[in-house]
Amino acid sequence: MRYQVYGLLLTSEMALPELMSAAETEPKGGADLRVRFARRCEAFPSPTHWLMSWIRPTGEPWLSMAKDEWGYLLRFPELADFSVDAEGREIVCLSGRELPSHTIRHLLIDQVLPLVLSIRGRKVLHATAVLTPAGVCAFTGPTGTGKSTLAASLLLAGYPVLSDDCLVLEAHHGQVLATPAYPGLRLREDTLNALGHDAAHLLSVAHYTSKRRLVPDGHSSYFLTPTFPVARIYPLVRPAKVEVEGGLAAPRIQRLSPRDSLVELLPFLFHLDVTDRTMLARHCDFLEQVVSHVPVRRLWAPNSFTALPAVHEAVLLDLEAT
């Protein structure tokens, strides 16, 4: 089966209903990335040294990464292993029989693929993006700051969502361009209910989270366009104390210098191999181009559903400004 995602043509042995199927007119050969699923008896050998580990806020390990002469091993403890070749052209998944298929797909699409893109030389920002008349508007920030919630509310106002948590960028002739990811947002049930969606009728993201996938109707055509110019990048901040106007906590937008913009965005670039100094240098050079061409504005947004209209107004007014 063939799919389009993050600007790549991907083939997979497992159906991936979250992604857009590749058009029948696409050439049958030459896929950019191949995904296959190993049998349980093909267990990957455990490395003697883990290069890096990501830890949950609770202190439990979430993802460990090892490197060898063939490529990389990504291990989600008690869930699945993903083996990636050194050039990022093939992913092999090994999971337990009891792991639900939608959990495997989520780990592949939303966790592994953004990291694999980085070793393919792509520049990938941990950001959620919507398309506005002024161009692409991207929101960065740590998990839980409300990027997807803000994008979902802008979607209801008529602005298509181009990415959820993974935004592929490139610099081209003095512009920074964004590549659409795949249709859909991952949202908590309380967010969906607050925005008027029936969470019970939406697909679960994974068995270990209550998040659901919201897939908008009628927006698939935007994912057929290769790139869109980026107009703004907003690092999203949830302040402990906010100003109050008219009974609502008021959003605030702060202009950042190119230097501060670079420092703000650097932690949100996806890196699979943190030991690859050449790749890290390329990413820093790329971010310098980004902040030279795209205004970066810190967005202080109240943590309240009722404040979303005010946040929309602040963002859209800022986009209209020169």
N, C-alpha and C positions, 0 to 999 in steps of 0.2 A: 504494500500500500504506500502511496506517495502523498506527501503533504508539503505545504508551504508554511514556514515559520521563521521569524527573525531574518527574513531575506534569503533563506536557504531552501533548497529542495531536499527533503528528507524522505528516506524510505524506511519502513518499519514492518517487522513481522507481526506486530500487534496492532490492532486498530486503535487509532488515537482520535476519538471523536471530538476532543477539544480543539483540534487543529483544522485548518482549511485544507480540503483535498486539493491536490495539484490538478490543474486543468488537463483535460484529456488531450489537448493540443500540445502539451509539454513534451519534449523529446523523451523517449523511454529510457535512454541511458544517461550517464553522467550525473547521478545524484551527488549533492555536496556532502551528505552525511548519511551513514547507514546505521540503523539500530537493530540489534538482534537480541534475543533472550535465550540465555543458556539454560541447560538442564541442571537440576540440583546436584547431580553427580559431578558436574564440572566446576567444583568449588575453586575459587581463586586462592592461591597460597597467601597466607598472612605475612605481611612484610616484617622485617626485623626492626624497622624504624619508620615511624610516622612523621611525615614532614611538617604537618600542621593539623590542628584540631579546632573545631568550632564548638563552643560549649553553650548549652542552654542557660538562661537566667537562673534556673533551678540548680545548676551545677552538673547536670547530666550531659554526657557527650552527645552532640547532634550529628556531626560529620567529621570524619578523619580522612586525610589525604596522604597517600604515599606515592613515590616516584621510583621507577626503575628504568632499565634500558629500553623497554618496549613502550612505556607510556605512564599512565597514571591509574591509581586505584582510589575510588571514592567509596567510603563505607559509611552507611547510615546504620548504626548499631541496632540489631534486632529487626531491621527492616529489609535492606537490600544493599548489594554491592554493585558498583558500576565501574567497568574497566574501559579506559579511553586510550586510544593509540596516541602517540606523541604529536601527531599532526592534527588531531581532532577530527578525523574522518570516519571513525567507527566507534560506536558505544555498544558494549555488551553488558546486559543487565542480568544479575543473578539474585533471585529473591526466594523467600520461603513460600511453600505452597499455600500457606494460610493467609498470605498478604493479599488484600483485595486489589483487583486490577486498577481501580481508580486511584489508589494510593501509589501504585507503581508509576502510573502515568503522570501523576502530580510530581513525584520525585524527579522523573526524567525531564518533564517539560519546564518546570518552574525552579528546580534546584540545580540539576546537572547541566542542562543546555546553556544557561547563561555563563557558567564557568568554562564550558567547552568552547564557546565563542571566543573567549579571551585567548586561548592558545591557538586559535585560527587567525589571530591578528586583528580581530574585531574589537572596537571600543564599546564597552557595555556599561551603562550607568544604572545603578539601582534606583530606578525612577518610574513613576507612573505618568502617563502623558495623555493629553486630550488635544484635539484639533480645533482651533478657533479660526475666525476670519483673518487674524493677524499672523497665524502660523501655529506651530506646535508649542504648547505650554506644558512644561515638565515639572513635576513635583518630586523632590528628593527628601530623604530623611530616614531615620531609623525605623525599624519595624514597629508598628503600633502608633505612629504619629498621625495616621489618618489619611495617607495618600490615596488609597483606594476609595475611601468614603467620599473624599472631596471630588475625585474623578467621577464616581457614580452619581453624585448630585449634579455635576456639570453635564453628565450624560442625559439626565432627565430634563435639563434646560436646552438640550439639542446639540451638544458638542460631543462628537464621536470620541470614544476612547481608543487610543492606538496601542497602548501597552499597559501592563500591570506589573510593576516591580522590575521590569527588565527592558531598558531602552537602548537600542543599538544606534550609535551615532557615527557620523563621518564628516570630515571637513572637505569641502569641494568648492574651489573658486571663490573663496571669501565668504562662504556660507557654511553653517553647520546643519547637516541634514539628519533627520530621524527616519529609521526604517520601522514600519509597523510590525508588531509582534504577532499576536493572534487574537481573535475576538474573545472578549470575556474578562470579567473581574472576579476576584476572590473576596468575599465579604462575609462578615459575621452576621448572624441571624438578627441581632438587634438593629444593625445598620439597615439590612434589607427591609425589616418591618417598618423602621422609621421613614424609609423612602417609598413605602407603599408597595413593596414586593412581597409575594407569598413565598417565604423561604422553604416551606415544606414541599413545594413543587419544583425546586431547583436541585441540580445534581450536587452531591457532596464532593468536596475537594479531596479529602482523604479521611481514613477511618479514625485518625487521632486528633482531628480538629472539627469544630462545629461549623467552619466556614463552608459556604456554598458558592457555586459558580453562577454568576449572572451573565448571560449571553444576550446582548441586545439584538433586536430584530432590525433588519434593513441596513446594517452598517458594514456588511461583508465587503462591499465594493471598495471601501477605503483601504483594505488590506491587499488589493490588487495593484495599488500605486506603489512603486518602489521606495520613494522617499518623499518627505515633506520638510520644508525649512523650519528650523527651530527659532521661535521668537523670544522666549523667556525660559529661564530655569529658576524655580522657586524652592530653596531649601525650606522645608516645613518645620515649624517650631511650635510646640505646645507649651505656652508660658504658664507658670504657676499662678501668676497674678496678671490680670488684664484690665484695661480701661473699660468703662461701661458707658454706653451711649444708648439712650432710649430704652433702657432695661435690658439690652443685649450686650454681651461682651464684644468689644470692637476689634476687628482684625487690624494689623499694622504691617506695612511693607517697608523694608529697610534696604536702601541701595548699598551694594557692596563694591569695593574697589576690585580691580582684576586680581591683585594679590590675595585679598581676603576670599574672593570667589574661588580661586584655585585651592586654597586651604579648606574651604567649605566642601568642595566637591570631591576632593581626592579620596576620602574614606569610602565613597559610594561607587567607586569603580570596581567591577568584578575582576578578580585575579584568581586564576587556578594555581599557577606556579609562582609563589611569592619569592622563590629563589632565582627566578629568571630576571637578572638585572637589566638585560637588553629590553625585555618586554616592559618592565617598570619604567625605564627611561622613555620608551615610546609613549607610554600612557601619560607621563608627565608632560611631554612635549605636546601631545594632543590636547590635554586640558588647557595648556597655554593658548592654543588656537581657539578653543571653545570660549574661554573667558574674554578673548580679544574680540570676538564677533557676536556673542550672545550676552545680553544683560542678565546678571544673576542677582536676584532680590530675595532677601530673607523674608519669609512670610510667617508672621506671628498670627496663628489662627486659633480661636477659642475652641476648646474641646466640648462642643455642644452642637447637636443637630439643628437647633433653632438659630444658630449663628451662621449656618451655611449660606443663606441668601446674601448676608453682608460680606462674607468672604468672596462669593462670586462677584459682587459689585466691585470690591476692591481690586480683584485680579483683572477684571475686564477693563476697568478704568486705567489701570497701570499698563495694560497691553495697548491701549489706545494712545498712551503718551509716547512722545518721541524720546 
